């Protein structure tokens, strides 16, 4: 379910947003939704960390590193210290 939001902006800014949205083939609502989603995404630390772990996992997997390799690496570090 969606809900409405009323935002007051300068008329010049509104006109510019309308023009850019039109050029991109989007509605102003679509542009505002995209901007708000990106705003929240960049400030949501939990999602950022989840994404970071996902990227780390993908990179390790692409290099052929698996769970056994991680356990051995931890053992090696602990042995050195």
Secondary structure as UniProt FT lines:
FT   HELIX           11..24
FT   HELIX           28..43
FT   HELIX           45..62
FT   TURN            63..64
FT   HELIX           67..80
//
